Amino acid sequence: MKTTSKNYPTTKQVKIFTALILTGILSVGNDLAFIKNASAAPRNILPDTANEILEITNKNNGLPLPVARAVLRDVSRTQGVLPSKLKIVAYNQQTWRDGCLGLPKPDEFCTQALVPGWRVIVSNGSQNWIYHTNSNGRSLRLANSATPVNNPSKKLPTSVKNAVLAAASQLTGLPTSGVRIVNFKQITTDGCLGLPRPGEACIQIAQQAWEVNVQAGKQRLVYRANRDGSQVRLNQTASKSILPKSIADAILADAEEELGLPASRLRIVGVERREWPDRCLGISEPLILCAPSVVFGWRVTVSDGQQRLVYRVGEPDTIKLDKQASKITVNNSLKPLPIPTSNLPPLLDSSVVFRQISSGGFAGRTYETVLLADGLLMRTRIGDANDSERSVHHVSLQKLRQFQQLLAAKGAKEFQNLSYPAPSGAVDYISYTLTSSNGTVQYNDISQNRLPQNLQVVVAAWNQLLREAQE
């Protein structure tokens, strides 16, 4: 009895303790079940793809979940595809060269900064969508509208791929690493790939070929190649823009001079393929007759973020600034200074229509060019004792009258004994002193593009007259 009585409390305590443990386990189990059920409940509109995204993000250097969700949502919203039908099939980290993620829109100015991010390909099994994003998916852009998923049995042959990339690289001046194929398809065409050259006889037999779309910087190029890539031709009509690098560099150099800004602050923000109605590219000039003829070329827009310059380009290398289409918000005109009376050149003789005195430059020589009323155009070097550099040309009376009319219409208020000085610290520039019956004006080759509009017209017409007389 004593023994039994002594152990009873202990046995009872063990039973109570065991019951408490079992209760706790059941409670924890219920809590775990509740947590599991709660986490299994969908929290976004992409329930069928969430598990797949999570599996991707668990890998090393995996695609961040916010980026994956942002891309999938955008495809679903813009393309009308159910989220359950979408799948991220490929992705890789990229560093984009600007705030537009390498995909600027027409006339858009992009922040010049390196942007780390991702290139993501989404598919619904029949089409692919390629996205550029920043590192967190808050900024994203669609690189293509929709690319057909290629049949594995119809992959682009390596020989064709290499031939197309080499052609695009040669055309644009970019390395092959800066050129990428965005999509391709098989086509049926003739022996000239449907792109015959002038006078070329094409074999009229249906042949299998490839049409390949290439992204080269801001240019979208369309090529056609035969089955093995031994023949590659550019489809100029289908290509968005094929602006040669030499033309782009020349345009930026002119814009730099036009706006007085360094080239580092300027960007080509738009390139459009155009057909111009004449050799003047649709922009008439004084004393120039424009022959009607279709000229293929481009419309190129340059911007510094505030101002916009629009250029017309005609193949192969004609460039003209379209001032009416341009938008210059900053007043770049120079403020003229009166020329002291003691520095004014002599008045014109009655037989002289116009005179130019140029001096300075690297050689430091001074030349005088005079246009006489009978059309003679004479150029001499001042200080040349032997008169060895004298040149005489003749301007037709028609051209002479046209220049006199232009001078009367545009120059009457400009030739008022004024000087447009060079910027402080400028060296090796050429100064020009122009004199008409109304007075004198001075300017230099650095500030020529910042002269008043009417004066620029007169200077352009005079220079054109000099060039034509020497031809």
Backbone torsions as a table, in degrees:
resi	resn	phi	psi	omega
1	MET	NA	-40.2	-178.7
2	LYS	-66.5	-39.9	-179.2
3	THR	-65.7	-45.8	-179.2
4	THR	-61.7	-43.8	-179.0
5	SER	-64.4	-32.3	-176.5
6	LYS	-73.4	-35.7	-176.5
7	ASN	-86.5	-15.4	-174.2
8	TYR	-59.1	-47.4	-179.7
9	PRO	-59.8	-38.2	-179.0
10	THR	-65.0	-43.6	179.2
11	THR	-62.3	-40.6	179.5
12	LYS	-64.5	-38.1	178.9
13	GLN	-66.3	-39.4	179.0
14	VAL	-62.2	-43.9	-179.8
15	LYS	-62.6	-43.7	179.6
16	ILE	-63.1	-42.4	-179.0
17	PHE	-63.5	-41.1	178.9
18	THR	-63.7	-41.4	179.5
19	ALA	-63.1	-40.2	178.1
20	LEU	-63.1	-41.6	179.7
21	ILE	-63.0	-45.7	179.9
22	LEU	-62.4	-40.1	177.8
23	THR	-62.0	-41.5	178.9
24	GLY	-63.7	-41.7	179.7
25	ILE	-62.9	-44.4	179.1
26	LEU	-62.3	-39.5	-179.9
27	SER	-64.4	-45.1	178.6
28	VAL	-63.1	-41.3	178.6
29	GLY	-61.1	-42.7	177.5
30	ASN	-63.4	-40.8	179.1
31	ASP	-63.3	-42.3	179.6
32	LEU	-63.5	-42.0	179.0
33	ALA	-62.5	-39.9	179.6
34	PHE	-64.7	-43.5	179.0
35	ILE	-63.3	-43.3	-179.7
36	LYS	-61.4	-45.2	180.0
37	ASN	-64.1	-39.9	-178.7
38	ALA	-65.3	-41.7	-178.6
39	SER	-73.0	-20.2	179.5
40	ALA	-78.9	-17.4	-179.4
41	ALA	-70.0	135.2	-179.5
42	PRO	-65.2	137.5	179.3
43	ARG	-115.9	3.8	179.8
44	ASN	-150.0	-176.2	-175.1
45	ILE	-87.8	7.6	-176.4
46	LEU	-120.1	53.6	-174.1
47	PRO	-65.6	-33.6	-175.1
48	ASP	-78.9	-16.1	-178.6
49	THR	-110.8	-6.0	-175.5
50	ALA	-62.6	-45.2	-179.2
51	ASN	-59.7	-41.1	-179.5
52	GLU	-64.6	-41.6	179.2
53	ILE	-63.3	-42.2	-179.5
54	LEU	-62.9	-36.3	177.2
55	GLU	-65.5	-38.4	178.9
56	ILE	-65.1	-43.9	-175.0
57	THR	-70.2	-18.4	179.2
58	ASN	-76.1	-14.1	-179.9
59	LYS	-78.1	160.8	176.9
60	ASN	-64.4	140.5	-178.4
61	ASN	53.5	34.7	-176.1
62	GLY	-76.2	165.3	178.6
63	LEU	-68.5	126.3	179.5
64	PRO	-61.3	142.1	-178.9
65	LEU	-57.3	-42.7	178.7
66	PRO	-60.8	-35.1	179.1
67	VAL	-68.2	-46.2	-179.6
68	ALA	-60.1	-47.0	-179.6
69	ARG	-63.3	-42.2	-178.6
70	ALA	-61.9	-42.4	-179.0
71	VAL	-67.2	-46.7	-179.0
72	LEU	-63.4	-40.8	178.1
73	ARG	-61.8	-42.0	-177.2
74	ASP	-66.8	-40.5	177.5
75	VAL	-62.4	-45.9	-179.0
76	SER	-62.2	-41.4	-177.1
77	ARG	-72.0	-44.3	-173.8
78	THR	-85.9	-27.3	-175.9
79	GLN	-103.9	-8.1	179.6
80	GLY	69.1	32.4	-179.8
81	VAL	-104.5	133.7	178.3
82	LEU	-61.2	138.7	-179.9
83	PRO	-56.5	-33.8	-178.7
84	SER	-66.5	-16.0	-179.1
85	LYS	-93.8	-4.0	-174.0
86	LEU	-100.8	150.3	179.3
87	LYS	-149.3	136.1	174.4
88	ILE	-81.6	114.6	-173.6
89	VAL	-99.3	-18.7	179.5
90	ALA	-163.7	153.1	176.1
91	TYR	-162.0	154.9	174.2
92	ASN	-157.5	151.7	179.6
93	GLN	-73.2	141.8	179.6
94	GLN	-138.7	155.4	169.8
95	THR	-117.2	108.8	-176.9
96	TRP	-79.7	150.1	-173.4
97	ARG	-83.5	-7.9	-178.8
98	ASP	-154.8	174.8	-179.0
99	GLY	-70.2	-11.1	176.8
100	CYS	-90.1	7.8	177.7
101	LEU	59.3	31.8	178.5
102	GLY	76.5	9.3	-177.9
103	LEU	-132.2	67.8	-178.8
104	PRO	-70.5	147.0	174.6
105	LYS	-89.6	161.7	179.4
106	PRO	-55.3	133.0	178.3
107	ASP	63.5	18.2	179.7
108	GLU	-94.4	134.2	176.2
109	PHE	-96.6	124.9	-174.6
110	CYS	-104.3	137.8	175.6
111	THR	-59.8	129.3	-178.2
112	GLN	-87.7	89.2	179.8
113	ALA	-157.9	145.8	176.7
114	LEU	-72.8	130.7	-176.2
115	VAL	-121.3	111.1	176.1
116	PRO	-70.1	142.9	-177.9
117	GLY	-172.3	-152.2	-173.4
118	TRP	-138.7	149.6	168.1
119	ARG	-111.9	118.9	-171.0
120	VAL	-123.6	134.4	176.9
121	ILE	-113.1	123.9	179.8
122	VAL	-112.6	143.0	-178.6
123	SER	-137.4	150.6	170.4
124	ASN	-113.0	14.2	179.2
125	GLY	98.9	-27.5	179.5
126	SER	-118.1	-21.9	178.7
127	GLN	-137.2	151.6	176.0
128	ASN	-114.5	145.5	173.1
129	TRP	-125.5	130.0	-178.2
130	ILE	-107.2	127.2	-177.9
131	TYR	-118.5	146.0	167.8
132	HIS	-110.0	131.9	179.4
133	THR	-133.9	166.2	169.2
134	ASN	-85.3	-167.5	-172.1
135	SER	-70.4	-25.6	-176.7
136	ASN	-113.9	1.7	177.1
137	GLY	83.3	-0.2	179.9
138	ARG	-73.4	-23.6	174.7
139	SER	-119.6	123.1	179.8
140	LEU	-147.2	153.5	179.4
141	ARG	-143.5	142.3	178.1
142	LEU	-83.5	124.7	-177.7
143	ALA	-85.1	-22.5	179.4
144	ASN	-145.6	150.6	-179.1
145	SER	-71.0	-44.4	176.5
146	ALA	-177.0	130.0	179.1
147	THR	-114.0	124.3	177.6
148	PRO	-59.5	138.9	176.2
149	VAL	-74.4	124.3	-175.5
150	ASN	-77.5	141.2	173.7
151	ASN	-64.2	130.8	-178.0
152	PRO	-53.9	-27.6	-179.3
153	SER	-80.3	-3.5	-178.1
154	LYS	-126.5	45.2	176.9
155	LYS	-73.3	151.2	-179.9
156	LEU	-68.1	121.9	179.8
157	PRO	-59.1	145.5	-179.5
158	THR	-59.2	-38.4	-179.7
159	SER	-62.9	-37.9	178.1
160	VAL	-69.5	-45.7	180.0
161	LYS	-56.7	-49.3	-178.1
162	ASN	-64.4	-38.7	-178.9
163	ALA	-67.0	-40.8	-179.9
164	VAL	-68.0	-44.9	179.6
165	LEU	-62.8	-38.3	178.9
166	ALA	-65.8	-40.3	179.3
167	ALA	-65.3	-43.0	179.5
168	ALA	-66.5	-38.3	178.7
169	SER	-64.2	-43.1	179.3
170	GLN	-65.1	-37.5	-178.3
171	LEU	-70.1	-44.0	-173.0
172	THR	-92.6	-17.5	-176.0
173	GLY	81.9	4.0	178.1
174	LEU	-87.6	150.9	173.4
175	PRO	-67.9	158.4	-179.3
176	THR	-60.8	-26.0	177.6
177	SER	-68.6	-19.7	179.0
178	GLY	-95.1	8.2	180.0
179	VAL	-121.9	135.7	-179.9
180	ARG	-138.0	148.6	177.3
181	ILE	-88.0	124.4	-176.8
182	VAL	-97.6	-29.2	172.9
183	ASN	-166.9	168.0	-179.8
184	PHE	-158.2	162.4	176.9
185	LYS	-156.2	157.6	175.9
186	GLN	-85.1	141.0	178.7
187	ILE	-134.8	164.1	174.5
188	THR	-113.3	126.7	-174.6
189	THR	-147.6	-171.3	-179.6
190	ASP	-98.7	-169.3	-176.5
191	GLY	-68.4	-15.9	177.6
192	CYS	-101.3	12.3	-179.1
193	LEU	61.8	23.0	-179.7
194	GLY	73.1	11.0	-179.0
195	LEU	-129.8	67.7	-176.2
196	PRO	-69.6	145.3	173.9
197	ARG	-88.2	160.6	-178.7
198	PRO	-55.1	127.7	177.1
199	GLY	76.1	6.3	-177.2
200	GLU	-87.4	134.0	175.8
201	ALA	-92.1	125.2	-175.5
202	CYS	-107.4	140.2	176.3
203	ILE	-69.3	119.0	-175.8
204	GLN	-89.4	62.2	176.8
205	ILE	-128.1	130.6	-179.2
206	ALA	-61.6	127.9	-178.9
207	GLN	-133.4	145.0	176.5
208	GLN	-77.8	136.7	-179.6
209	ALA	-146.7	-178.4	-179.4
210	TRP	-122.9	140.5	169.4
211	GLU	-113.4	122.0	-170.7
212	VAL	-122.9	126.7	176.1
213	ASN	-96.2	128.4	-175.2
214	VAL	-122.0	137.0	172.9
215	GLN	-103.7	117.1	179.5
216	ALA	-124.3	94.5	-174.3
217	GLY	65.2	-120.8	178.6
218	LYS	-94.5	2.8	-176.0
219	GLN	-100.3	137.7	173.7
220	ARG	-109.4	114.8	-175.8
221	LEU	-113.2	143.9	179.0
222	VAL	-118.3	120.1	-179.9
223	TYR	-114.2	155.4	169.5
224	ARG	-123.7	140.2	-178.5
225	ALA	-138.5	149.7	174.5
226	ASN	-75.5	-175.5	-167.4
227	ARG	-63.3	-32.5	-177.3
228	ASP	-108.6	3.3	177.2
229	GLY	81.7	7.4	179.6
230	SER	-73.8	-17.7	176.1
231	GLN	-128.7	122.6	-179.1
232	VAL	-132.1	132.1	178.3
233	ARG	-135.0	143.8	178.0
234	LEU	-85.8	130.1	173.3
235	ASN	-89.5	93.3	-174.1
236	GLN	-65.9	-34.9	-179.3
237	THR	-64.8	-40.1	-177.3
238	ALA	-80.5	-21.2	-178.4
239	SER	-72.1	137.1	-179.8
240	LYS	-67.1	-44.3	-179.9
241	SER	-160.8	142.7	178.5
242	ILE	-137.3	52.8	-176.7
243	LEU	-73.4	115.8	179.7
244	PRO	-61.8	150.9	-178.1
245	LYS	-62.6	-36.2	-179.8
246	SER	-62.8	-37.5	177.7
247	ILE	-68.6	-44.2	179.6
248	ALA	-59.8	-42.7	179.8
249	ASP	-65.1	-39.9	179.8
250	ALA	-66.2	-38.3	178.6
251	ILE	-65.5	-45.0	179.6
252	LEU	-63.9	-36.8	178.4
253	ALA	-65.1	-40.4	178.5
254	ASP	-68.2	-40.8	179.0
255	ALA	-64.3	-36.4	177.3
256	GLU	-60.3	-43.7	179.3
257	GLU	-72.1	-37.9	-177.4
258	GLU	-65.0	-42.8	-176.1
259	LEU	-94.7	-12.0	-177.5
260	GLY	68.7	31.1	-178.5
261	LEU	-120.2	151.9	176.4
262	PRO	-67.5	151.2	-177.5
263	ALA	-61.8	-26.0	-178.9
264	SER	-64.5	-19.3	-180.0
265	ARG	-96.2	0.3	-176.7
266	LEU	-112.4	146.9	178.7
267	ARG	-142.0	144.7	170.2
268	ILE	-81.1	114.2	-173.9
269	VAL	-106.2	-6.0	179.7
270	GLY	-157.8	136.2	176.2
271	VAL	-137.0	123.3	179.7
272	GLU	-129.6	137.2	175.9
273	ARG	-73.4	132.2	-177.4
274	ARG	-138.3	160.3	170.9
275	GLU	-120.2	120.7	-177.7
276	TRP	-95.8	150.1	-170.9
277	PRO	-79.5	-15.7	-176.8
278	ASP	-155.1	179.6	-177.6
279	ARG	-70.3	-15.6	176.3
280	CYS	-89.6	4.8	179.6
281	LEU	60.8	28.2	178.1
282	GLY	81.5	6.7	178.9
283	ILE	-119.2	108.7	-178.3
284	SER	-76.0	150.4	179.0
285	GLU	-129.8	153.7	178.0
286	PRO	-60.0	137.3	175.0
287	LEU	67.5	11.1	-178.5
288	ILE	-114.5	129.5	174.1
289	LEU	-97.0	127.3	-175.8
290	CYS	-100.3	115.2	179.9
291	ALA	-74.4	126.0	177.9
292	PRO	-62.4	122.3	179.7
293	SER	-171.3	131.1	179.5
294	VAL	-67.2	124.3	-180.0
295	VAL	-119.1	121.1	178.2
296	PHE	-79.6	143.4	-179.6
297	GLY	-175.7	-147.3	-175.2
298	TRP	-142.7	159.2	167.9
299	ARG	-112.3	118.4	-172.3
300	VAL	-117.9	131.1	-179.6
301	THR	-112.8	129.2	178.9
302	VAL	-116.9	140.2	-178.5
303	SER	-144.1	152.7	171.0
304	ASP	-109.7	12.1	-178.6
305	GLY	102.1	-24.3	178.7
306	GLN	-121.4	-45.3	-178.5
307	GLN	-100.5	158.7	-178.4
308	ARG	-137.5	128.9	174.6
309	LEU	-113.9	132.3	180.0
310	VAL	-113.3	126.1	-178.9
311	TYR	-114.1	146.8	171.1
312	ARG	-108.4	131.4	-177.7
313	VAL	-121.8	133.4	175.2
314	GLY	-118.5	136.7	179.5
315	GLU	-65.6	140.0	4.2
316	PRO	-91.4	-24.4	-172.3
317	ASP	-153.2	30.4	177.2
318	THR	-89.6	128.7	-178.4
319	ILE	-129.4	129.9	178.0
320	LYS	-137.5	139.2	177.2
321	LEU	-82.7	126.2	175.9
322	ASP	-91.3	92.9	-173.5
323	LYS	-69.1	-31.5	179.9
324	GLN	-67.5	-35.4	-179.5
325	ALA	-84.3	-15.0	-178.4
326	SER	-79.4	158.5	179.4
327	LYS	-131.0	106.1	179.4
328	ILE	-112.2	107.1	-175.3
329	THR	-87.7	-21.6	-179.3
330	VAL	-96.7	133.1	179.9
331	ASN	-78.8	107.8	-177.9
332	ASN	-99.1	4.7	-178.1
333	SER	-66.7	141.9	178.9
334	LEU	-81.3	152.3	174.6
335	LYS	-93.9	119.1	-176.8
336	PRO	-75.0	158.1	176.2
337	LEU	-120.0	143.9	177.7
338	PRO	-64.2	140.1	175.7
339	ILE	-84.5	123.8	178.2
340	PRO	-56.2	142.9	-177.5
341	THR	-55.4	-36.9	-178.2
342	SER	-67.4	-18.2	-178.7
343	ASN	-99.8	-1.2	-179.5
344	LEU	-74.1	140.7	176.5
345	PRO	-73.3	167.8	179.4
346	PRO	-61.8	154.6	175.4
347	LEU	-66.9	159.7	-178.7
348	LEU	-76.0	143.6	171.2
349	ASP	-70.0	163.9	-177.6
350	SER	-64.8	-22.4	-179.2
351	SER	-89.0	-3.9	-176.3
352	VAL	-104.4	130.6	178.4
353	VAL	-90.5	-39.7	-172.8
354	PHE	-156.4	149.4	179.6
355	ARG	-141.2	142.0	174.9
356	GLN	-128.0	132.7	172.6
357	ILE	-119.3	120.6	-180.0
358	SER	-116.2	140.1	-178.5
359	SER	-151.3	158.4	177.6
360	GLY	101.3	-150.5	-176.2
361	GLY	78.9	-171.6	-179.2
362	PHE	-67.0	-38.1	-177.6
363	ALA	-75.4	-29.0	179.2
364	GLY	72.6	20.6	-179.4
365	ARG	-92.7	160.2	-179.5
366	THR	-120.0	129.7	-179.8
367	TYR	-123.5	146.4	175.7
368	GLU	-119.5	128.6	177.7
369	THR	-122.6	127.4	-178.1
370	VAL	-125.4	141.7	175.2
371	LEU	-108.8	119.8	-177.0
372	LEU	-92.4	164.3	-176.0
373	ALA	-67.8	-20.2	178.3
374	ASP	-91.0	4.9	177.1
375	GLY	96.4	-3.8	177.4
376	LEU	-71.6	139.2	179.6
377	LEU	-124.5	112.5	-174.8
378	MET	-118.2	139.0	179.6
379	ARG	-128.1	127.0	178.9
380	THR	-133.7	156.3	175.2
381	ARG	-97.5	123.2	-179.9
382	ILE	-69.8	128.7	-178.6
383	GLY	96.1	-0.8	178.3
384	ASP	-85.3	99.9	-174.6
385	ALA	-63.2	-33.9	-178.3
386	ASN	-88.1	-3.9	-178.5
387	ASP	53.6	38.4	-173.9
388	SER	-78.0	-16.1	-176.3
389	GLU	-107.0	15.4	178.9
390	ARG	-67.9	136.8	173.9
391	SER	-133.8	141.8	-178.0
392	VAL	-128.3	128.1	177.4
393	HIS	-130.8	173.4	-178.3
394	HIS	-130.2	134.9	177.4
395	VAL	-106.3	134.2	179.6
396	SER	-61.9	151.6	-179.6
397	LEU	-61.6	-33.1	178.4
398	GLN	-63.9	-46.2	178.5
399	LYS	-64.4	-37.8	179.4
400	LEU	-61.9	-45.5	-179.4
401	ARG	-65.4	-40.9	179.2
402	GLN	-61.5	-40.7	179.7
403	PHE	-67.8	-40.0	178.7
404	GLN	-63.5	-39.4	177.7
405	GLN	-65.0	-42.9	178.2
406	LEU	-63.9	-40.8	-179.8
407	LEU	-62.7	-39.8	179.2
408	ALA	-68.9	-37.0	-176.5
409	ALA	-78.5	-39.3	-172.7
410	LYS	-105.3	-23.0	-171.2
411	GLY	-103.8	-5.9	-175.3
412	ALA	-58.3	-40.3	-177.2
413	LYS	-92.1	-6.0	-176.4
414	GLU	-96.1	-30.6	-178.3
415	PHE	-88.8	75.1	-174.9
416	GLN	-123.1	37.6	178.0
417	ASN	56.2	49.4	-179.4
418	LEU	-116.7	152.8	179.1
419	SER	-123.2	135.7	175.5
420	TYR	-108.7	97.9	-169.5
421	PRO	-73.4	161.3	175.9
422	ALA	-77.3	157.7	178.2
423	PRO	-60.0	150.9	180.0
424	SER	-60.6	130.9	178.8
425	GLY	90.9	-5.6	-179.2
426	ALA	-70.0	144.1	-179.8
427	VAL	-133.9	162.9	174.1
428	ASP	57.5	29.9	177.1
429	TYR	-96.2	161.6	179.8
430	ILE	-103.9	127.8	177.5
431	SER	-96.4	141.9	178.9
432	TYR	-122.7	133.5	175.0
433	THR	-118.9	112.5	-178.5
434	LEU	-106.4	136.0	-179.1
435	THR	-131.3	130.3	173.6
436	SER	-121.6	-173.4	179.1
437	SER	-67.6	-17.9	-178.9
438	ASN	-86.7	-25.7	-176.8
439	GLY	154.7	-158.0	-173.3
440	THR	-127.8	151.5	173.2
441	VAL	-141.4	142.8	179.4
442	GLN	-121.4	141.8	175.2
443	TYR	-155.0	-176.4	-179.7
444	ASN	-141.4	166.7	-175.1
445	ASP	-70.0	-17.4	178.5
446	ILE	-75.9	-41.6	-173.9
447	SER	-99.4	11.1	-174.7
448	GLN	-57.7	-41.3	-177.3
449	ASN	-76.7	-2.0	179.3
450	ARG	-110.7	12.3	176.4
451	LEU	-74.6	162.0	174.3
452	PRO	-56.1	151.1	-173.2
453	GLN	-57.0	-47.3	-179.0
454	ASN	-61.3	-39.5	179.8
455	LEU	-68.2	-37.1	176.2
456	GLN	-61.2	-38.3	179.0
457	VAL	-63.6	-43.0	179.8
458	VAL	-64.8	-44.7	179.8
459	VAL	-61.7	-42.8	179.6
460	ALA	-63.5	-42.0	179.5
461	ALA	-66.0	-39.9	177.9
462	TRP	-63.8	-46.9	178.9
463	ASN	-62.9	-37.0	176.5
464	GLN	-64.5	-39.8	178.4
465	LEU	-63.0	-41.0	178.6
466	LEU	-64.4	-43.2	-178.4
467	ARG	-64.7	-45.3	-177.6
468	GLU	-66.3	-34.1	-179.7
469	ALA	-69.0	-27.5	-177.3
470	GLN	-88.8	-8.6	-178.4
471	GLU	-76.4	NA	NA
